Amino acid sequence: MFACIYIPNASGDTAAALLNCASAFSPRVEKTSAGTVVFDVEGLERLLGSYPEIAAKVAEQARAAGLHANVAVAANAEAAICAARGFGGISILNRGTEAARLRDLPLTVLSPPPEILETLERWGIRTLGAFATLPAVQVSERLGQEGVKLHKLAHGTGVRPLVPHADAMRFVEVMELDYDITTIEPLTFIFSRMLDGICARMRSRNLATHEVRLALGGYARVLNLPLPVRNPRLLTKLLILDLEAHPPGAPIRRVELEAIPAKPRTVQNGLFVPLSPEPEKLELTLARLKAVVGEENVGAPEVLDTHRPDALKVQTFGIVGKERLHVVAGFSPRSLSLRLLRPSLEATVQIQNHIPTWIAFHGVHGPISTASGPWHTSGDWWRPNMWDREEWDIEVADALYRIYYDVHLDRWYAQGVYD
Amino acid sequence: MQSVILRARLESALGERIPSPFTDLDRRVFESVPTGIAPLDALMGGLPRGAITEIFGPRSSGRTSAMVSILTEAAASGEVCALVDGNDAFDPKSASEAGLELQRLLWVRCRKLDQVLKSTDLLLHGGGFGRVVMDLTDFPLSNVRSIPLASWFRFQRTIEKTPTVLLVMSSESVVKSAAALVLRMEMRCAEWSTILNGMNSNIEVLRSRRGKIGRGKIQVRLVNSLFCTSKKGNSLV
């Protein structure tokens, strides 16, 4: 059985109140139009009594919300809608009596398209009963599928599933402060309290968040998480660390927190899974590391696809799967590695027969016992940050270095040490 | 006789909380992980988990190559590693060409010693990293020596019941008795043809508390794969 609440000429606020009123009785509520809601009342008899009693309680609920509404209960949603739109007060349509009860109602309760309504009026059809007596085949020939659908509704036999209204869930907490806050530390308690509430609500709906939006008056921050979490302590610490790295420029009078909901992470752990940090703990560790060394200095290195020396970027670190990742082909497990001097150190080099024979830079000086080179490398000549250099490998005082001559600057630099 | 009575009283007082207070704990079975340097693994059995390993030596002794080899082995087995780079000297390109999966490496670029210590502390307490490398090689020795011994023991206590290997790299031995394994590296000779082909290094085991042997020495050859693949047209003097 279905119940319908109808208010003619409903506004936006009234529509919201109607939804709330219907939601008090059933989780399956359809918002059919601005002033019409239909909901499933099947199974409520044990709780609220017979269907007339249920209808009376719905009307009472609407009245308590300040709404003067028509309430109808019928075996199908369409019949309930027609009855609520056509009859004032409370009406109950028992199963099988829909057609008889609806027969005197005007066609407008079906909300037909204007052209069909005009056609029917020209035919002299003004009530549902008159429309229902027309043969279905001829209605189909003259009015098409829309006419057939309306014809079924006029019989009170329309069968369709409800389309429940789903409210966009928002997890927001706002706190107006009595006095200004000028330091970060007191915010810990405020965030903790607000996030406790938000996370409890998310937990009750089996949700988590991957994005937390913080507004401190006019100052806004967004905390993006690589995986959904709903641990209020973790979120509080992450927000505090983020604010310590990016402090607001003005005293705080109002705190607004919104968590964007997401499905929680589900992980099937295995006995033989390789060691890796717990994602939640890793996020906290990364945030703390960023507070120590700076945001740009923590992450996974990525070599850029260019021949430019030391071309790399530090990308966000995250746990990657167990599968083997891309590895440069032909690697040697015992390769000689280079330690870079960042930035390259300017060197004084003596040359004989175009070959460097003596060098001095930052605590290293002496004759070059072996030198191999030069290898010319250049690129991006069309850009201001072009490079053009001649590289050498040298051995000085029992250590191996890579040095280069910058052709444009006409200077020598020590780039790194083989180690 | 009194000691026997005292012992019995203590045992009854402690009751169910501590069933055998005077029984020695079973000796733990320590797991080792490979370094990727076969002669060293054959000699040592690998690096001990839950302990500090120290590698030290002068410039061009092969310390960084050994570190990259250790990280490569760990990453290849699916473990996550962290490198606390004391002087921002790590070269991802040469590490990548040595086979290291860079996506499994958390790189923390530091400039100051206190940043290195704090970052290492955070990583060890965060847990879950198979190898944590603390690179102190480019700091002045006076600064590195000023790290209190208590810090090393604190690190050691932090990881002792975890599978993490803390690898400390420096120019001279600084971890002292907190290290379970100490390796000294030095360059024997560089191999030059028309290019720098590589170098031979000595690795000397100075201390191994959990390995097969206490001391030993091996030689390894490090190949300059960077140059073999990328350089053309060269000369040797």
Interface residues (C-beta under 8 A of the other chain):
Chain A: V273 P274 L275 S276 P277 E278 K281 L282 L284 T285 L286 R288 L289 V292 V293 N297 V298 G299 A300 P301 E302 V303 D310 L312 V314 F317 I319 V320 K322 R324 L325 H326 V327 V328 G330 F331 S332 P333 R334 S335 L336 S337 L338 R339 L340 L341 R342 I355 T370 A371 S372 G373 W375 D393 E395 D398 A399 L400 G416 V417 Y418 D419
Chain B: G36 I37 P58 R59 S60 S61 G62 R63 T64 S65 M67 V68 S69 T72 E73 A76 S77 G78 E79 V80 D88 A89 F90 D91 P92 K93 S94 A95 S96 E97 A98 G99 L100 E101 L102 Q103 R104 L105 L106 W107 V108 R109 C110 R111 Q115 K118 S119 L122 L123 H125 G126 G127 G128 F129 G130 T137 D138 P163 T164 M187 A190 W192 T194 I195 L196 G198 M199 V220 R221 L222 V223 N224 S225 L226 F227 T229 K231 K232 G233 N234 S235 L236 V237
